[in-house]
Amino acid sequence: MTRKDDDFVPYSPLPSNPYPNYPTQNVVVVLPSYRHRRYERRCLLYSGAIFLFLLLAAAIFVLYPSDPSIRVVRMGLNHIGVKTSPLPVLYLSFSLTVKVRNKDFFSLYYDSLVVSVGYRGRELGVVTSEGALLKARGSSYINATLNVNGFQVIHDVFYLLEDLAKGVIPFDTQTRVKGELGLLFFNIPMKGRVSCDVLVDIDEQRIVHQDCYPELWGQALQAQTRFNNASKPSADTGV
C-alpha cells in the first residue's frame, strides 16, 4: 500500500527549555539505599537489646535476695569469776544487743537468733532467742543475756592459768540467724553470722577490747565443726 503525502504530518523537536523565561532546573531524586535501611533497623534492634539487658541487670541487682545483716550494737560484761581449785571453773555473764536488718525489698522471717561464747575455740554456752518477722528494708533489735555458771576448764587449763596471771582473758562470741525470705510464691533460705573477739579484764570486771566482723559461712561451718568435736559444756543460759 502506498502512503499518501496528505497522511504525513511534519513535526519539529521540542525545545530544550519550553519556558525560556525561567532558568533551567535539574531535579535529582535520591532513593534510600536498602542497605542503609537494614543497618538502621539493626542498630535499633541492638540498642533495644542493650537497654533491656541493662534494665534486667538493674532489676536483678535491686531485687536479688541477700543474707540479713547482723551487727552487735552493744556488749556488756555483767560479771566474771574464776575458781582455780581443784580445777579452774569459769563463771561468766554477758549482755548483748543485736541488730538484725533485712536489706531486701521482701519480708524476711527468721526462726531464731543464737548467741554463743567460747574460749580458745571451745564453746562455753549458748543462748537462743525467738524468731520474728522483718518487714522489707526493716530492722529489729534483740536483747540477750548469756550466762555460764561453773564451766570446768580441762583441756585449756594451762592457757587459762596464763591468762589469769596476765589479768586479761580472751573470749569469742558468735551470733547466728537463719530464716526464710518470702519472694512471691517461694521461700528462700537466708543466713547471717557475725563474730566478735573480746578481751575481759578480770580485776576491773569490764571489756577492754572488742572487735566484731561478719564471718563467711565456709568459716562458720568449720568453726561449728570444731565446736561440735569439743566437749559439750554444762551451762545455764537464758534470754
Buried (B, 14 or more C-beta within 10 A) or exposed (E): EEEEEEEEEEEEEEEEEEEEEEEEEEEEEEEEEEEEEEEEEEEEEEEEEEEEEEEEEEEEEEEEBEBBBBBBEEBEBEEBEBEEEEEBBBBBBBBBBBBBBBBBEBBBBBBEBBBBBBBBEBBBBBBBBEBBEBEEEBBBEBEBBBBBBBBBBEEBEEBBEEBBEEEBBBBBBBBBBBBBBBBEEEEBEBBBBBBBEBBBBBEEEEBEEBEBEEBEEEEBEEBBEEBEEBEEBEBEBEE
